[in-house]
Amino acid sequence: MKQLLILSFSVLSAVMVYAQNENDTPSGREPRFSAGVHIGTQGFGVSAAYQLHHRWMAGLATSYAPYGYTATRTLGKNKYDVKMKEQLGNVQALIGWKPFANARSGRFLNTLYINGGVAVFYKQEASATATPREDYQYGDIIIKKEDLGKVDAQVKWKNIAPYGGLALRGLSLGRRFVFNADLGTYYLSKPEVHMTADNLLSENAAQEAAVQKNLDGYRWLPVLQVGVAYNF
């Protein structure tokens, strides 16, 4: 993880040096640094950006999202209460490039950036616990739901994920406040699944390999978020 952070900041530094050597850097009177807050599919967080010149932007952000809900699922003839918990937290380094950077592009296109970067997830895991909702009847035998047991599943990914997407930066809200929006995706590693079960449901732990195979293709984590920033 340390090596990746060093690499990320080295890339940011290289782009900054390149930008400062360009002839079309913004004038010193224009705001170059901004900081703000955002909310979206990643949860909530804070971010900061530095305008290297009129085509390049470098940014850092951190986000945290705690999700949780309970649902009822029917498996076979039986109903289960499934409690889902998910926690996502990351620190992200970005480089943005503006493809339309002249006055004739219009206000909207002039705020459009193509972003690329990498995120280090300090928290990225999901878990689910399934417990029987009703007693189980087998012929004349009734088994209490408390005696049936429960099934637990945990899913984890590796900490590092590349990111790519589009962003709108600097839509004026008046004075020095601006509106930002991001649409993109992370490309995650293959998830690791671990399942446990007890009592009469203990045999369900043998489904771990099947669940792992079903989740192997779920590697894209979409991002949609909006935020407000202040230009310094």
C-alpha positions as CSV (number, residue, x, y, z in Angstrom):
1,M,0.0,0.0,0.0
2,K,2.8,2.4,0.9
3,Q,4.5,1.8,-2.5
4,L,1.2,2.6,-4.3
5,L,0.7,5.9,-2.4
6,I,4.3,6.9,-3.3
7,L,3.6,6.0,-7.0
8,S,0.4,8.0,-7.0
9,F,2.0,11.1,-5.6
10,S,4.9,10.8,-8.0
11,V,2.5,10.8,-10.9
12,L,0.8,13.9,-9.5
13,S,4.1,15.6,-9.1
14,A,5.2,14.7,-12.6
15,V,2.0,16.1,-14.1
16,M,2.4,19.3,-12.0
17,V,5.9,19.9,-13.3
18,Y,4.6,19.4,-16.9
19,A,1.8,21.7,-16.3
20,Q,3.9,24.5,-14.9
21,N,6.2,24.3,-17.9
22,E,3.2,24.9,-20.3
23,N,2.7,28.3,-21.8
24,D,-1.1,28.3,-21.2
25,T,-1.2,28.1,-17.4
26,P,-4.0,30.1,-15.8
27,S,-3.2,33.6,-14.5
28,G,-2.3,34.0,-10.9
29,R,-5.6,35.9,-10.3
30,E,-7.7,32.8,-11.0
31,P,-8.5,30.4,-8.1
32,R,-6.4,27.3,-8.3
33,F,-7.2,25.4,-5.1
34,S,-10.6,24.2,-3.9
35,A,-12.0,22.1,-1.0
36,G,-15.4,20.8,-0.4
37,V,-17.8,18.0,0.6
38,H,-19.6,15.4,-1.4
39,I,-22.3,12.7,-1.1
40,G,-23.3,9.8,-3.3
41,T,-23.0,6.1,-3.8
42,Q,-19.7,6.2,-1.9
43,G,-21.4,7.7,1.1
44,F,-20.1,11.1,2.3
45,G,-16.7,12.6,2.3
46,V,-14.4,15.5,1.7
47,S,-12.1,16.4,-1.2
48,A,-9.5,18.9,-2.4
49,A,-8.4,19.8,-5.9
50,Y,-5.6,21.9,-7.4
51,Q,-5.9,23.4,-10.9
52,L,-2.5,22.7,-12.5
53,H,-3.4,24.7,-15.6
54,H,-6.6,25.1,-17.7
55,R,-6.5,21.5,-18.9
56,W,-5.2,19.6,-15.9
57,M,-6.5,19.1,-12.4
58,A,-5.1,17.0,-9.5
59,G,-7.3,15.9,-6.6
60,L,-7.4,14.0,-3.4
61,A,-10.6,12.7,-1.7
62,T,-11.7,10.5,1.1
63,S,-15.2,8.8,1.4
64,Y,-17.0,6.6,3.9
65,A,-20.3,4.7,3.4
66,P,-21.9,2.5,6.0
67,Y,-24.9,0.5,4.5
68,G,-27.3,-1.8,6.2
69,Y,-30.7,-3.3,5.7
70,T,-32.9,-6.3,6.5
71,A,-34.9,-8.2,3.9
72,T,-37.0,-11.4,3.8
73,R,-35.9,-14.0,1.2
74,T,-37.5,-17.3,0.3
75,L,-35.2,-20.2,-0.3
76,G,-37.0,-23.4,-1.3
77,K,-40.1,-23.5,0.9
78,N,-38.6,-21.6,3.8
79,K,-38.4,-17.8,4.5
80,Y,-35.3,-16.2,6.0
81,D,-34.6,-12.8,7.5
82,V,-31.4,-11.6,5.9
83,K,-29.5,-8.8,7.6
84,M,-27.0,-7.1,5.2
85,K,-24.1,-4.9,6.3
86,E,-21.6,-3.2,4.1
87,Q,-18.8,-0.7,4.8
88,L,-16.8,1.2,2.2
89,G,-14.1,3.7,3.0
90,N,-11.3,4.9,0.7
91,V,-8.7,7.5,0.0
92,Q,-8.4,8.4,-3.7
93,A,-5.9,10.2,-5.8
94,L,-7.1,11.6,-9.2
95,I,-5.8,13.3,-12.3
96,G,-8.3,15.1,-14.5
97,W,-7.9,16.2,-18.1
98,K,-10.3,18.7,-19.7
99,P,-10.9,17.9,-23.4
100,F,-12.7,21.1,-24.1
101,A,-10.8,24.1,-22.8
102,N,-11.7,27.1,-24.9
103,A,-14.4,29.8,-24.7
104,R,-16.2,28.4,-27.8
105,S,-16.8,25.1,-26.0
106,G,-19.6,26.5,-23.9
107,R,-20.1,26.7,-20.2
108,F,-21.1,23.0,-19.8
109,L,-18.3,21.4,-21.9
110,N,-15.7,23.7,-20.4
111,T,-16.3,22.1,-17.0
112,L,-16.1,18.5,-18.2
113,Y,-13.1,16.4,-17.2
114,I,-11.9,12.9,-17.9
115,N,-10.7,11.4,-14.6
116,G,-8.3,8.6,-13.9
117,G,-6.7,7.5,-10.6
118,V,-6.4,5.0,-7.9
119,A,-8.1,4.4,-4.5
120,V,-6.8,2.7,-1.4
121,F,-9.7,1.2,0.5
122,Y,-9.1,1.2,4.3
123,K,-12.6,-0.4,4.7
124,Q,-14.2,-2.7,2.1
125,E,-16.3,-5.6,3.3
126,A,-19.8,-6.9,3.1
127,S,-21.6,-9.4,5.3
128,A,-24.9,-11.1,5.5
129,T,-26.6,-13.2,8.2
130,A,-29.7,-15.4,7.3
131,T,-31.9,-16.8,10.1
132,P,-35.2,-18.7,9.6
133,R,-38.3,-16.6,9.9
134,E,-40.6,-19.4,10.9
135,D,-40.6,-22.8,12.5
136,Y,-39.8,-25.7,10.2
137,Q,-42.4,-28.5,9.9
138,Y,-41.2,-32.0,8.7
139,G,-44.2,-34.3,8.8
140,D,-45.5,-34.3,12.3
141,I,-42.2,-32.9,13.6
142,I,-41.9,-29.2,14.3
143,I,-38.5,-27.7,14.7
144,K,-38.3,-24.3,16.4
145,K,-36.7,-21.6,14.3
146,E,-34.2,-20.9,17.1
147,D,-32.9,-24.5,16.8
148,L,-32.4,-24.4,13.1
149,G,-29.3,-22.2,13.3
150,K,-28.1,-19.4,11.0
151,V,-25.9,-18.9,8.0
152,D,-23.2,-16.1,7.9
153,A,-21.4,-14.9,4.8
154,Q,-18.6,-12.4,4.4
155,V,-17.2,-10.9,1.2
156,K,-13.9,-9.0,1.0
157,W,-11.8,-7.4,-1.7
158,K,-8.2,-6.3,-2.0
159,N,-7.5,-2.8,-0.8
160,I,-6.4,-1.2,-4.1
161,A,-8.6,-0.4,-7.1
162,P,-8.1,1.8,-10.2
163,Y,-10.8,4.4,-11.1
164,G,-12.0,6.0,-14.3
165,G,-14.8,8.3,-15.1
166,L,-16.2,11.7,-16.1
167,A,-16.7,14.8,-13.9
168,L,-18.1,18.3,-14.0
169,R,-16.0,20.7,-12.1
170,G,-16.6,24.3,-11.1
171,L,-20.2,25.0,-12.1
172,S,-20.7,28.4,-10.3
173,L,-23.1,28.7,-7.5
174,G,-22.3,32.3,-6.8
175,R,-19.3,34.0,-5.1
176,R,-16.6,31.3,-4.8
177,F,-18.9,28.3,-4.3
178,V,-19.1,25.7,-7.1
179,F,-21.0,22.6,-7.9
180,N,-19.2,19.3,-8.8
181,A,-20.5,16.0,-10.0
182,D,-18.8,12.6,-10.7
183,L,-19.8,9.6,-12.7
184,G,-17.4,6.7,-12.9
185,T,-16.4,3.2,-11.7
186,Y,-13.8,1.3,-9.7
187,Y,-12.5,-2.0,-11.0
188,L,-12.3,-4.3,-8.0
189,S,-10.3,-7.5,-7.4
190,K,-12.1,-10.8,-7.4
191,P,-14.0,-11.0,-4.1
192,E,-13.2,-13.6,-1.4
193,V,-16.2,-15.3,0.1
194,H,-16.2,-17.0,3.5
195,M,-19.3,-18.8,4.8
196,T,-20.2,-20.4,8.2
197,A,-23.3,-22.1,9.4
198,D,-24.4,-23.9,12.6
199,N,-27.0,-26.4,13.9
200,L,-29.3,-27.9,11.3
201,L,-28.2,-25.3,8.7
202,S,-24.5,-26.2,9.0
203,E,-24.4,-28.0,5.6
204,N,-25.1,-24.7,3.9
205,A,-21.5,-23.7,4.5
206,A,-20.6,-26.2,1.7
207,Q,-22.1,-23.7,-0.8
208,E,-19.1,-21.3,-0.3
209,A,-17.4,-22.3,-3.5
210,A,-20.7,-21.9,-5.5
211,V,-21.2,-18.4,-4.1
212,Q,-17.6,-17.5,-4.8
213,K,-18.0,-18.5,-8.4
214,N,-21.3,-16.5,-8.8
215,L,-19.6,-13.3,-7.4
216,D,-16.4,-13.6,-9.5
217,G,-17.9,-11.4,-12.2
218,Y,-19.0,-8.6,-9.9
219,R,-15.9,-6.4,-10.1
220,W,-17.3,-3.0,-11.2
221,L,-18.3,-0.6,-8.4
222,P,-20.2,2.4,-10.0
223,V,-19.7,5.8,-8.5
224,L,-22.2,8.7,-8.7
225,Q,-21.8,11.6,-6.4
226,V,-22.4,15.4,-6.2
227,G,-20.7,18.0,-4.1
228,V,-20.1,21.6,-3.2
229,A,-16.7,23.2,-3.0
230,Y,-15.2,26.6,-2.2
231,N,-12.5,28.1,-4.4
232,F,-9.6,29.8,-2.6
